[in-house]
């Protein structure tokens, strides 16, 4: 089993004054994931068919964590968006 891959860790703002916040997003993926292609088709009364495909990625759940070595910094995960955190300095 391969380790997850972190593409980036990106803050919305990099220079903060005390009391300010920034949002930090970790973009990562499961290296062992696989792709599944789904194809949908619709046919009209005249027999003309139209198709379109989409791809799903199936992978293991990833747990995101963001920590700080500075005890005055607060890191709060966004419960609605895994990998997104609010950081208050």
Phi and psi restraints in degrees (value plus and minus 20) as a CYANA .aco file:
   2 UNK   PHI    -102.3   -62.3
   2 UNK   PSI     130.8   170.8
   3 UNK   PHI     -91.1   -51.1
   3 UNK   PSI     130.6   170.6
   4 UNK   PHI     -80.1   -40.1
   4 UNK   PSI     135.5   175.5
   5 UNK   PHI    -132.1   -92.1
   5 UNK   PSI     108.3   148.3
   6 UNK   PHI    -115.0   -75.0
   6 UNK   PSI      98.4   138.4
   7 UNK   PHI     -97.2   -57.2
   7 UNK   PSI     -62.7   -22.7
   8 UNK   PHI    -185.3  -145.3
   8 UNK   PSI     139.3   179.3
   9 UNK   PHI    -147.0  -107.0
   9 UNK   PSI      93.7   133.7
  10 UNK   PHI    -145.4  -105.4
  10 UNK   PSI     100.9   140.9
  11 UNK   PHI    -107.9   -67.9
  11 UNK   PSI     129.6   169.6
  12 UNK   PHI     -95.5   -55.5
  12 UNK   PSI     -46.0    -6.0
  13 UNK   PHI    -160.8  -120.8
  13 UNK   PSI     112.8   152.8
  14 UNK   PHI    -124.1   -84.1
  14 UNK   PSI     -38.8     1.2
  15 UNK   PHI    -134.3   -94.3
  15 UNK   PSI      98.0   138.0
  16 UNK   PHI    -146.5  -106.5
  16 UNK   PSI     128.9   168.9
  17 UNK   PHI    -114.7   -74.7
  17 UNK   PSI     136.5   176.5
  18 UNK   PHI     -72.7   -32.7
  18 UNK   PSI     113.9   153.9
  19 UNK   PHI      72.6   112.6
  19 UNK   PSI     -32.8     7.2
  20 UNK   PHI    -103.3   -63.3
  20 UNK   PSI     143.5   183.5
  21 UNK   PHI    -145.7  -105.7
  21 UNK   PSI     140.1   180.1
  22 UNK   PHI    -161.6  -121.6
  22 UNK   PSI     137.6   177.6
  23 UNK   PHI    -122.3   -82.3
  23 UNK   PSI     112.9   152.9
  24 UNK   PHI    -138.4   -98.4
  24 UNK   PSI     110.5   150.5
  25 UNK   PHI    -138.1   -98.1
  25 UNK   PSI     108.8   148.8
  26 UNK   PHI    -120.0   -80.0
  26 UNK   PSI      99.8   139.8
  27 UNK   PHI    -120.8   -80.8
  27 UNK   PSI      92.4   132.4
  28 UNK   PHI    -162.3  -122.3
  28 UNK   PSI     144.2   184.2
  29 UNK   PHI    -169.0  -129.0
  29 UNK   PSI     140.3   180.3
  30 UNK   PHI    -101.3   -61.3
  30 UNK   PSI      96.6   136.6
  31 UNK   PHI     -85.1   -45.1
  31 UNK   PSI     -41.4    -1.4
  32 UNK   PHI    -112.3   -72.3
  32 UNK   PSI     -11.2    28.8
  33 UNK   PHI     -86.8   -46.8
  33 UNK   PSI     140.6   180.6
  34 UNK   PHI    -150.5  -110.5
  34 UNK   PSI     136.9   176.9
  35 UNK   PHI    -121.6   -81.6
  35 UNK   PSI     121.9   161.9
  36 UNK   PHI    -145.1  -105.1
  36 UNK   PSI     107.5   147.5
  37 UNK   PHI    -119.9   -79.9
  37 UNK   PSI     110.8   150.8
  38 UNK   PHI    -134.4   -94.4
  38 UNK   PSI     116.4   156.4
  39 UNK   PHI    -142.8  -102.8
  39 UNK   PSI     107.0   147.0
  40 UNK   PHI    -127.4   -87.4
  40 UNK   PSI     128.0   168.0
  41 UNK   PHI    -157.3  -117.3
  41 UNK   PSI     123.6   163.6
  42 UNK   PHI    -150.8  -110.8
  42 UNK   PSI     122.2   162.2
  43 UNK   PHI    -147.7  -107.7
  43 UNK   PSI     112.8   152.8
  44 UNK   PHI    -108.2   -68.2
  44 UNK   PSI     158.7   198.7
  45 UNK   PHI     -81.4   -41.4
  45 UNK   PSI     -46.2    -6.2
  46 UNK   PHI    -103.8   -63.8
  46 UNK   PSI     -20.6    19.4
  47 UNK   PHI      69.5   109.5
  47 UNK   PSI     -15.2    24.8
  48 UNK   PHI    -100.5   -60.5
  48 UNK   PSI     108.2   148.2
  49 UNK   PHI    -132.5   -92.5
  49 UNK   PSI     121.9   161.9
  50 UNK   PHI    -145.0  -105.0
  50 UNK   PSI     117.7   157.7
  51 UNK   PHI    -147.9  -107.9
  51 UNK   PSI     134.7   174.7
  52 UNK   PHI    -168.8  -128.8
  52 UNK   PSI     127.4   167.4
  53 UNK   PHI    -139.7   -99.7
  53 UNK   PSI     135.4   175.4
  54 UNK   PHI    -160.5  -120.5
  54 UNK   PSI     137.9   177.9
  55 UNK   PHI    -138.5   -98.5
  55 UNK   PSI     113.4   153.4
  56 UNK   PHI    -127.8   -87.8
  56 UNK   PSI     129.1   169.1
  57 UNK   PHI    -129.3   -89.3
  57 UNK   PSI     106.6   146.6
  58 UNK   PHI    -132.0   -92.0
  58 UNK   PSI      99.9   139.9
  59 UNK   PHI    -170.3  -130.3
  59 UNK   PSI     154.9   194.9
  60 UNK   PHI     -91.1   -51.1
  60 UNK   PSI     131.1   171.1
  61 UNK   PHI     -83.3   -43.3
  61 UNK   PSI     124.2   164.2
  62 UNK   PHI    -134.3   -94.3
  62 UNK   PSI     115.2   155.2
  63 UNK   PHI    -121.3   -81.3
  63 UNK   PSI     107.6   147.6
  64 UNK   PHI    -121.7   -81.7
  64 UNK   PSI     121.9   161.9
  65 UNK   PHI    -163.0  -123.0
  65 UNK   PSI     117.1   157.1
  66 UNK   PHI    -152.5  -112.5
  66 UNK   PSI     105.5   145.5
  67 UNK   PHI    -148.8  -108.8
  67 UNK   PSI     144.6   184.6
  68 UNK   PHI    -151.2  -111.2
  68 UNK   PSI     123.9   163.9
  69 UNK   PHI    -101.9   -61.9
  69 UNK   PSI     -29.7    10.3
  70 UNK   PHI    -114.2   -74.2
  70 UNK   PSI      95.6   135.6
  71 UNK   PHI     -85.9   -45.9
  71 UNK   PSI     -35.2     4.8
  72 UNK   PHI    -105.2   -65.2
  72 UNK   PSI     -25.1    14.9
  73 UNK   PHI    -114.1   -74.1
  73 UNK   PSI     112.6   152.6
  74 UNK   PHI    -127.7   -87.7
  74 UNK   PSI     108.5   148.5
  75 UNK   PHI    -135.6   -95.6
  75 UNK   PSI     101.7   141.7
  76 UNK   PHI    -141.2  -101.2
  76 UNK   PSI      97.9   137.9
  77 UNK   PHI     -89.9   -49.9
  77 UNK   PSI     127.0   167.0
  78 UNK   PHI    -104.9   -64.9
  78 UNK   PSI      93.0   133.0
  79 UNK   PHI     -85.8   -45.8
  79 UNK   PSI     -40.7    -0.7
  80 UNK   PHI    -108.1   -68.1
  80 UNK   PSI     -38.5     1.5
  81 UNK   PHI    -155.6  -115.6
  81 UNK   PSI      79.2   119.2
  82 UNK   PHI     -78.0   -38.0
  82 UNK   PSI     117.2   157.2
  83 UNK   PHI      70.0   110.0
  83 UNK   PSI     -20.2    19.8
  84 UNK   PHI    -134.0   -94.0
  84 UNK   PSI     112.8   152.8
  85 UNK   PHI    -155.3  -115.3
  85 UNK   PSI     127.8   167.8
  86 UNK   PHI    -122.1   -82.1
  86 UNK   PSI     107.5   147.5
  87 UNK   PHI    -136.2   -96.2
  87 UNK   PSI     105.4   145.4
  88 UNK   PHI    -134.9   -94.9
  88 UNK   PSI     111.6   151.6
